[in-house]
């Protein structure tokens, strides 16, 4: 079914689209172009939407805006925004009244004519997704990069062919209760995250499993051999499973031993490259590459894998080198929105950095992070809503000493500048907050750009 045919099939329905944002705005426009009865629902009012309100109004959209935007979801079909979970009381009430609840991404899976490689996980999913995309493009495939990264792809399906590949990053918000069947699914790792949105940790773990539960034996699932939840997922999967590992020798999958990355097939080994030749630093990026090599097995030649690994500079806001000034290196790792991600960034550096951390509280415990900071950080500056919680976790660490240099500065700009003043030649100043950005910024990207602006003005 083409996109036009799908839209024609729902033209007589009352359609509600929740969220006038990146994911859903193109969908709203496309539905209106086809003459559909569309109500756009958003927590912002007309003034807050600005020119977007005027533009969609001119196209014929109806609106439900403001704090009560979810109170009257009287529609036949509802496209939810990823940030609104399916178990929200307004959505469940609408479903009980007979509304069909779906999403832009779920419909994309239904209509996409090409093969799909999809990636999820707590950490590393954006980098892994991007590496897969780079590998596939370097091999000569036409690649459509999207999902939780890049741009929404539903409105592009009629331009795709069966020979193309869609490479998707999928968040737990998108996956929760979604029906999807990628040809290749990757779960990079699982650790506590987004517990402010999910019912509990188990709900988060199970949301991720939607990436493979509709797969068939001909499909492939790539799992992290070292992650404790991989066995849980493997037992639920009907698809063919392979692993990646930096600690264990595998009969099938991709692993690293004595600094060499191997591809294993039924116990037969093939050396791909030396791990030191990967341009991106850190063991977490070694794992990202091994996951990508496993996902593209049979599609991308080894020489292409080597070429990409030696040249790819990484993704913005992920251990991004901003500048060196007076012998001090400044690194933007604003994507460090969880303790495990920040810990991975600390392990990737060759010297103990001056760390700037803190932000929005996702109800994630910081005890493990406290240990990592005491062992791997030279000086700590805390800012944002979680500053006190992280400080207390540091003080509870068995590695904490009274002379550990730590300061709480609520103002983000002042914290960055204080870190710069304290830095000496040979130091690294690292922004890796271990928290989301919503307490002070729209998202992690805005936080990272603001950090870079401050650094470039020093």
C-alpha positions in Angstrom: 0.0 0.0 0.0 1.3 3.5 -0.9 1.0 6.4 1.4 -1.6 8.0 -0.8 -3.7 4.8 -0.7 -3.4 4.6 3.1 -4.5 8.2 3.5 -7.4 7.7 1.1 -8.5 4.7 3.3 -8.8 7.0 6.4 -10.2 10.1 4.7 -13.7 9.5 6.2 -12.3 9.3 9.7 -11.9 11.9 12.4 -8.2 12.1 12.9 -6.4 13.5 16.0 -2.7 14.1 15.9 -1.1 14.7 19.3 2.0 16.9 19.2 2.8 19.6 16.7 6.5 18.8 16.6 9.2 17.3 14.5 7.7 13.8 14.3 4.1 14.8 13.5 4.1 18.2 11.6 4.9 16.7 8.2 2.1 14.1 8.8 -0.4 16.8 9.7 0.5 18.6 6.5 0.2 15.5 4.3 -3.2 14.6 5.8 -4.5 18.1 5.2 -3.2 18.1 1.6 -5.4 15.0 1.0 -8.5 16.7 2.5 -8.6 14.8 5.8 -10.4 15.9 8.9 -7.5 16.6 11.2 -7.4 18.1 14.7 -3.9 19.0 15.9 -3.5 18.7 19.7 -0.7 20.5 21.5 0.0 21.7 25.0 1.1 25.1 23.6 -1.5 27.7 22.8 -1.8 29.6 19.5 0.6 32.2 20.6 3.1 29.6 21.7 2.9 27.9 18.3 3.4 31.2 16.5 3.7 31.0 12.8 3.2 27.2 12.8 -0.4 27.8 14.0 -1.2 30.3 11.3 0.3 28.0 8.6 -1.6 24.9 9.7 -4.7 26.9 10.2 -4.5 28.1 6.6 -4.2 24.5 5.5 -7.5 23.6 7.2 -6.4 22.2 10.5 -8.6 22.2 13.6 -6.9 22.6 17.0 -7.1 21.4 20.6 -4.6 23.5 22.5 -3.5 24.5 25.9 -3.4 22.6 29.2 -6.6 20.8 28.5 -5.5 19.6 25.0 -6.0 15.9 25.9 -9.4 16.3 27.5 -11.5 15.7 24.5 -9.9 13.0 22.3 -13.1 12.2 20.4 -11.5 10.8 17.3 -11.6 7.6 15.2 -7.8 7.5 14.8 -5.2 9.1 17.0 -1.6 9.5 16.1 0.3 10.0 19.4 3.6 11.9 19.9 6.4 9.7 21.2 6.5 11.6 24.4 2.9 10.6 25.3 2.9 7.0 26.5 0.1 4.6 25.4 -0.9 4.0 29.0 -1.8 7.7 29.5 -5.3 7.9 30.9 -6.6 10.1 28.1 -5.4 7.6 25.4 -6.7 4.6 27.3 -10.1 6.3 27.6 -10.1 7.1 23.9 -9.2 3.5 23.1 -12.0 2.2 25.2 -14.4 4.5 23.2 -13.1 2.7 20.0 -10.3 5.0 18.8 -7.4 3.4 17.0 -4.1 4.5 18.6 -1.1 4.6 16.4 1.9 6.7 15.5 3.8 8.1 12.6 6.5 5.4 13.1 4.1 2.5 13.4 2.4 3.5 10.1 5.8 3.9 8.5 6.6 0.2 9.3 3.3 -0.8 7.8 3.9 1.1 4.5 7.7 1.0 4.1 8.6 -0.8 0.8 12.3 -1.3 1.7 14.3 -3.4 4.2 14.7 -2.0 7.7 17.5 -2.0 10.2 16.3 -0.7 13.5 18.4 0.1 16.6 17.4 0.7 20.2 19.1 0.6 23.6 19.8 2.8 26.6 23.2 4.1 25.4 24.9 4.2 22.0 21.9 3.9 19.8 22.4 7.1 17.9 26.0 6.5 17.2 25.4 2.8 16.3 22.5 3.8 14.0 24.7 6.5 12.3 27.6 4.0 11.9 25.2 1.5 10.2 24.0 4.2 7.9 27.5 5.2 7.0 28.5 1.6 6.4 25.5 1.0 4.1 26.1 4.2 2.1 29.8 3.4 1.7 28.8 0.0 0.3 26.6 1.8 -2.3 23.1 1.4 -0.9 20.5 4.1 -0.9 19.8 4.8 2.8 17.0 6.6 4.6 18.1 7.5 8.1 15.3 8.4 10.5 13.2 7.5 13.5 14.5 9.1 16.7 17.3 10.6 14.6 17.3 12.7 11.5 13.8 13.3 10.1 10.5 11.5 10.1 10.2 9.2 7.2 6.6 8.4 6.7 6.0 11.1 4.2 8.9 9.8 2.1 7.8 6.2 1.7 6.5 6.7 -1.9 10.0 7.8 -2.9 11.6 4.6 -1.5 12.3 1.4 -3.5 12.6 -2.2 -2.5 16.4 -2.0 -3.0 16.8 0.8 -0.5 17.4 0.5 3.3 15.7 2.4 6.1 18.0 2.7 9.1 16.1 3.7 12.2 16.9 4.7 15.8 13.9 3.9 18.0 13.4 5.1 21.5 11.4 3.3 24.2 8.8 6.0 23.8 8.3 5.1 20.2 8.5 1.4 20.7 6.1 1.1 23.6 3.1 -0.9 22.5 4.1 -0.5 18.8 3.8 -3.2 16.2 6.9 -3.3 14.0 9.0 -5.9 12.2 12.5 -4.7 11.2 14.6 -7.1 9.1 17.5 -6.5 11.5 17.0 -5.4 15.1 19.8 -4.2 17.4 19.6 -3.7 21.1 22.9 -2.0 22.1 22.5 -2.3 25.9 19.9 -1.8 28.7 20.3 0.3 31.9 17.9 2.4 33.9 16.6 5.4 31.9 13.5 7.5 31.4 12.0 6.2 34.7 10.1 9.5 34.9 8.0 8.4 32.0 7.7 4.6 32.3 5.6 2.8 34.9 8.7 1.2 36.3 12.0 -0.2 35.1 10.4 -3.5 33.9 8.0 -1.4 31.7 11.1 0.3 30.2 12.8 -3.1 29.6 9.7 -4.6 27.9 9.1 -1.5 25.8 12.5 -2.1 24.1 11.4 -5.7 23.3 8.8 -4.5 20.8 11.7 -4.0 18.3 11.9 -7.8 17.8 8.7 -9.5 19.1 7.1 -9.4 15.6 10.2 -10.7 13.9 10.1 -14.1 12.1 12.9 -16.7 12.0 14.2 -15.2 8.7 14.9 -11.9 10.5 17.9 -11.1 12.7 18.3 -9.8 16.3 21.7 -8.5 17.4 22.3 -8.5 21.2 25.0 -7.4 23.6 26.6 -10.5 25.0 27.7 -8.6 28.2 24.3 -7.0 29.0 22.4 -8.9 31.6 19.0 -8.4 29.8 20.1 -10.1 26.6 19.2 -13.6 27.8 15.7 -12.2 28.7 15.3 -10.9 25.2 16.8 -14.0 23.5 14.2 -16.2 25.2 11.4 -14.1 23.8 12.7 -13.9 20.3 11.6 -16.0 17.3 14.3 -14.4 15.0 17.9 -15.5 14.4 20.1 -14.2 17.1 23.7 -13.2 17.0 25.8 -11.3 19.5 28.6 -8.7 19.8 31.1 -8.9 22.6 34.4 -7.2 23.8 34.9 -9.9 26.5 33.9 -13.3 25.2 34.9 -15.4 22.1 31.8 -16.1 20.1 30.9 -18.9 17.6 28.5 -16.5 15.8 28.7 -12.7 15.9 31.4 -10.1 16.3 33.8 -9.9 19.1 37.1 -8.4 20.1 40.1 -10.4 21.4 43.6 -9.1 22.0 42.7 -5.9 20.2 41.5 -7.6 17.1 37.8 -7.4 16.0 36.7 -10.8 14.6 33.6 -11.9 12.7 32.6 -15.5 13.6 30.3 -17.8 11.7 29.7 -21.3 13.0 33.1 -21.0 14.8 35.0 -19.9 11.7 36.8 -16.7 12.4 37.6 -13.8 10.1 39.6 -10.8 11.3 38.1 -7.5 10.4 40.4 -4.9 11.8 42.5 -3.8 14.8 40.3 -2.0 17.4 42.9 0.8 17.8 42.2 1.8 14.2 38.7 3.0 15.1 38.8 6.8 15.0 36.2 7.3 17.8 37.6 6.9 21.3 36.4 4.7 24.1 35.3 1.1 24.7 31.7 2.1 24.2 32.4 3.1 20.6 34.2 -0.2 20.1 30.9 -1.9 21.1 29.0 0.5 18.8 31.1 -0.6 15.9 30.8 -4.3 16.7 27.1 -3.9 16.9 27.0 -2.2 13.5 29.3 -4.8 12.0 27.0 -7.6 13.2 23.9 -5.8 11.9 25.4 -5.3 8.4 26.9 -8.8 8.2 26.4 -10.1 4.7 25.7 -6.6 3.4 28.9 -4.6 3.9 32.4 -5.8 2.9 35.1 -5.9 5.5 37.3 -3.4 3.6 34.3 -0.9 3.7 34.0 -1.5 7.5 37.7 -0.6 8.0 37.4 2.5 5.8 34.4 3.9 7.7 35.9 3.0 11.1 39.1 4.8 10.3 37.4 8.0 8.9 34.1 8.6 10.7 34.3 11.6 13.0 31.3 10.8 15.2 28.0 12.5 15.9 27.6 16.0 17.3 27.3 16.2 21.1 28.9 12.8 21.6 32.4 13.3 23.0 32.7 16.1 20.5 36.0 18.0 20.7 35.0 21.7 20.7 38.4 23.4 20.9 41.8 23.6 22.6 42.6 26.9 24.4 45.7 27.6 26.4 46.5 23.9 26.6 43.0 22.9 27.8 40.8 20.7 25.7 37.0 21.2 25.8 34.7 18.3 25.0 30.9 18.4 24.5 29.2 15.2 25.6 25.8 16.7 26.1 24.2 13.4 24.9 25.4 12.1 28.3 21.9 12.0 29.6 22.2 9.0 31.9 24.8 7.9 34.5 25.9 4.9 32.4 26.5 7.1 29.4 28.5 9.6 31.4 30.6 6.7 32.9 31.3 5.5 29.3 32.5 9.0 28.4 34.8 9.1 31.5 36.3 5.7 30.5 37.0 6.9 27.0 39.3 9.7 28.1 43.0 9.2 28.8 43.2 11.8 31.6 40.8 12.5 34.5 38.7 15.5 33.3 37.1 18.4 35.0 33.5 17.3 34.8 30.4 19.5 34.5 27.3 17.5 35.3 23.7 17.8 36.5 20.3 18.5 34.9 16.7 17.3 34.8 15.8 14.5 37.2 14.6 11.3 35.5 14.4 9.5 38.8 17.5 7.4 38.0 19.8 6.5 40.9 23.3 8.1 40.9 25.1 5.8 43.4 27.2 4.1 40.7 27.9 7.4 39.1 29.2 8.6 42.4 31.9 5.9 42.4 32.8 6.7 38.8 33.2 10.4 39.6 35.4 9.7 42.6 37.7 7.4 40.6 37.8 9.1 37.3 37.2 12.9 37.7 39.8 15.5 38.7 37.3 18.2 39.7 33.5 18.3 39.6 31.1 21.2 38.9 27.4 20.4 39.5 24.5 22.4 38.1 20.8 22.0 37.6 18.0 20.2 39.3 20.0 17.1 40.2 23.1 18.8 41.6 22.4 18.0 45.2 21.4 14.3 44.4 24.7 13.8 42.5 26.7 15.5 45.2 25.2 13.2 47.9 25.9 10.1 45.7 29.5 11.2 45.4 29.8 11.7 49.2 28.3 8.2 49.8 30.9 6.6 47.6 33.5 4.4 49.3 36.1 6.2 47.2 35.2 9.7 48.4 37.7 11.7 50.3 37.0 15.1 52.0 39.5 16.8 49.8 37.7 15.9 46.6 37.1 19.2 44.7 33.4 19.6 44.1 31.2 22.7 43.7 27.5 23.3 43.1 26.8 26.3 40.8 23.1 26.5 39.8 23.7 28.8 36.8 24.8 26.7 33.9 26.9 29.4 32.2 28.7 30.2 35.5 29.4 26.6 36.1 31.1 26.3 32.7 33.1 29.4 33.2 34.2 28.3 36.7 35.4 25.0 35.2 37.4 26.9 32.6 39.0 29.1 35.2 40.1 26.1 37.2 41.6 24.3 34.2 45.3 24.1 33.7 47.3 23.2 30.6 46.9 19.5 29.9 43.4 19.4 31.4 40.1 18.3 29.8 36.9 20.1 30.6 34.1 17.7 29.9 30.3 18.5 29.7 28.7 15.1 30.3 25.7 15.8 32.6 24.4 12.3 33.3 20.9 13.9 33.1 18.4 15.2 30.6 18.4 18.9 29.8 14.8 19.8 30.4 15.4 21.7 33.6 17.2 24.5 31.7 17.1 23.7 28.0 14.7 22.3 25.3 16.9 19.2 24.8 20.4 17.9 24.9 21.3 19.4 21.5 20.4 22.9 22.6 22.4 22.4 25.8 25.4 21.2 23.8 25.2 24.1 21.4 25.0 26.6 24.3 28.1 24.9 25.9 30.0 25.2 22.6 29.0 28.9 22.3 30.3 29.7 25.8 33.6 27.8 25.0 34.1 29.5 21.7 33.7 32.9 23.4 36.3 32.3 26.1 
